[in-house]
Amino acid sequence: MKLKYPLISGPSKRRHCTGLKPTRRSAFILILAYCPLQIACRFLTFHLSIIVLHHVSLSYRGTVFYNLFKVKLL
């Protein structure tokens, strides 16, 4: 029992000591991965908003031209 106990406590202590480094690394990796994702999401939302605004403006122009055309026809 005395021999098994240090063997069990040894790796757990080592895991505990080295367990902090991978979490820091994983957190760093997550931050590194999250930042470009956030930028990409913002970029995509920005582009989507531009596309939506463009389509809205085109449809608005279309309706304006359609109304003018209708007025001219009438």
C-alpha positions in Angstrom: 0.0 0.0 0.0 2.8 2.4 0.8 4.5 1.7 -2.5 1.3 2.1 -4.5 0.3 5.4 -2.8 3.3 7.5 -4.0 2.9 6.0 -7.5 -0.7 7.2 -7.6 0.0 10.6 -6.0 3.1 11.2 -8.1 1.4 11.3 -11.6 -1.6 13.1 -10.2 0.7 15.8 -8.9 2.6 15.9 -12.2 -0.7 16.1 -14.1 -1.8 18.9 -11.8 1.4 20.8 -12.4 1.5 20.2 -16.1 -2.3 20.5 -16.3 -2.0 24.3 -16.1 0.2 24.7 -19.1 -2.1 22.9 -21.6 -5.1 24.9 -20.4 -3.2 28.1 -20.9 -2.1 26.9 -24.3 -5.6 25.8 -25.2 -7.0 29.1 -23.9 -4.4 31.0 -26.0 -5.2 28.8 -29.0 -8.9 29.5 -28.4 -8.3 33.2 -28.2 -6.2 33.0 -31.4 -8.9 31.0 -33.1 -11.7 33.2 -31.7 -10.3 36.5 -32.8 -10.1 35.7 -36.6 -13.6 34.1 -36.3 -14.9 37.2 -34.7 -13.3 39.3 -37.4 -14.6 37.0 -40.1 -18.1 37.2 -38.6 -18.0 41.0 -38.4 -16.6 41.1 -42.0 -19.4 38.8 -43.2 -22.1 40.7 -41.3 -20.7 43.9 -42.7 -20.7 42.5 -46.3 -24.2 41.0 -45.8 -25.5 44.3 -44.5 -24.0 46.1 -47.6 -25.5 43.4 -49.9 -28.9 43.8 -48.1 -28.7 47.6 -48.3 -27.7 47.4 -51.9 -30.6 45.1 -52.7 -33.0 47.3 -50.7 -31.7 50.4 -52.5 -32.0 48.6 -55.9 -35.5 47.5 -55.1 -36.3 51.0 -53.8 -34.9 52.5 -57.0 -36.8 49.8 -59.0 -40.1 50.8 -57.3 -39.3 54.5 -57.8 -38.5 53.9 -61.5 -41.5 51.6 -61.8 -43.8 54.4 -60.3 -42.3 57.0 -62.6 -42.7 54.6 -65.6 -46.3 54.0 -64.5 -46.9 57.7 -64.2 -45.4 58.3 -67.6 -47.5 55.5 -69.1 -50.7 56.8 -67.5 
